[in-house]
Every structure is written in C-alpha cells, then in structure tokens.
Amino acid sequence: MRFLWGNGERKHRRQKNLLLPTVLGSLGAFALVGGLLLLVDPGAPKHEAIKTGGLAGGAIVALYALWLNDRRRRVEEARQDLESQRIDHDRSRVADERFARAVELLGHDAAQVRVGAMHALAGLAKSRTEYTQTVLDILCAYLRRPFKRNDDDEDPYDEEQNEIELEVRLTSQRLIEDLLPRVDEKDPVHYDLNLTKAHLRYMDLSYRQVGDLVLRVAHLNESNAFHHMVIHGNVYFTEAEVNGRFYMHHTECRRKAWFSRFRARGLAVFTDTKFLGETKFKDSEWADVKADGCTFAVEAELPEAWRN
C-alpha cells in the first residue's frame, strides 16, 4: 500500500512540476511569436500580433492538457486491469475450492451426495472451460470403478444398493454426454474420454464430437450408442465386451479404430460409418453385424461376420 501511495505521490509531483514549465512555455511562445511578427512587419496591427501570440501560447497549454488527459486515461486503464486481475484471481480461488470439495464428496457414502458432487463438477466445467477435461476425466474415473449388477440377487438390500449405485453411474454418463460438443459445433475443443475397464449401461454419445475415445476392456450392457459421432482422435475398443445392442452407425473415425479381441454378443450396427485411419478387427467376435455402406480409407482385414 505504501508502494502504491509513493508511486501516486511521485506522479502528482511530476504533474505539478510540469505545470510551471508549461505556463512559462506558453508565455514565452506568446512573447516570441508576437515579438517576431512585430519585428518582421512593424506596420502590422498590434492586436493581430497579440492574437497570434496568444494562439501559440494556447496551443502549448492545449498540448499539455491533452498529455495530462492521456496520462489519466492510462492510469485508469491500469487500475481497471489490476481490478480485473484481482477479480479473476478471486474467482479462480473460489473455483479451486469448489472443485476440491466436489472431488472429496465423490467418495461419500450417500448416493445423493455423490450425485450432487457430480453436478457441481459439471457446473464448474461449464462456467470455467479450463476445468472441462479434468472434470470429464473424473467422471470417467468414477465409471471405471468396479460394478457388477446382479439382477438375480435374492438379497433385497443388495438389490436396492445396486439400483442406487446404477442411478449414480447413469448420472455420471449423462453429465459426460452433456459436456461434449455436438457435431454441428464449429471448431470445438476435442475432449478425450478414457473409459478403460468402465462398466457402461445405456451410454449415449450420439451426435457428439470427441478427441480420443478409449474403451479398452470395457463392459457394455443393454444398449449403448456411439452413432452419428465425429471422433477426431483414436478409437480403442480393444478387448471390450458387449452384452446387448451396440450402435456405431453414421460415425466418422478420423484416426485409428481398433476392435482387436472385441466381443459383441448382440446386434452391432456400423451402417455408413467411415473409417479414415488404420482399422483392426483381429480376433474379434460378432454375433450379428450390420455394416452396409461402411467405408475404409485404409484396407482392413474384415472378420467373416462383416463380409456376409
């Protein structure tokens, strides 16, 4: 505070010091110009010489006033910049605190608290985009937690707990979907999804854009939708297991797409999907595939189910 006051005091002194030279310079210009006019043309009216000298002196005062206004403007702009930086700093600090608290609550025993923490993280990602990739990573990490739903469980308590946990996981999936840019957005950020070993049910990323889409050793149950997508990065479904319907039609895979040791025990639809990079299906298993209109920019060795 003393430092800032000292700066302001020095600036005030400098302005006061410049005021006297300006006044003296203005009087000097008045005398000099007026005197020169009378010397050059002694017969000229004196009031014209005085008028011209006054204009010269006034010009110097006007220049000083312009300089002074410019200085004041720059000082005000600097003050506003400092205030904006302070506000941004405070907002960042509050956002960091919200983020840390929400991450902590994801480990809470109560499902409703975990759901609230997920919504808090998603809200933070929407208001401050620098958090978006980190929030997506955290939501994906939650889906990578071990989870095996047993519909034949005879214990009512265990069945209830499974249903509650499933709702939390479905919330995480919906929030991931909501944070991803839609396919009609121009030049969006390409966010990556790492769902390695994730347990998914009714995941729907249709009409979304992503960077890398990684589902190695993932477990997909019921119905999962990856259709009408643009995948800008690599796609990895290596060793993924699908027990249900798998929709990946009308999707554009712009780089690698690996389905090595992929096991699909239900209907898999790839109609009109474009594979623009290297594609692998080594040792994959397919119960029922629809791949009419599917194209490959790089020749791929297709499984028998794809050739029929």
Buried (B, 14 or more C-beta within 10 A) or exposed (E): EEEEEEEEEEEEEEBEEBEEEBBEBBEBBBEBBBEBBBEEEEEEEEEEBBEBBBEBBEEBBEEBEEEBEEBEEEEEEEEEEEEEEEEEEEEEEEBEEBBEEBBEBBEEEEBEBBBBBBEBBBBBBEEBEEBBBBBBEBBBBBBBBEBEBEEEEEEEEEBEEBEBBBEBBBBBBBBBBEBBBEBEEEEBEBBBBBBBBBBBBBBBBBBBBBBBBBBBBBBBBEBBBBBBBBBBBBBBBBBBBBBBBBBBBBBBBBBBBBBBBBBBBBBBBBBBBBBBBBBBBEEBBBEEBBBEEBEBEEEBEBBEBBEE
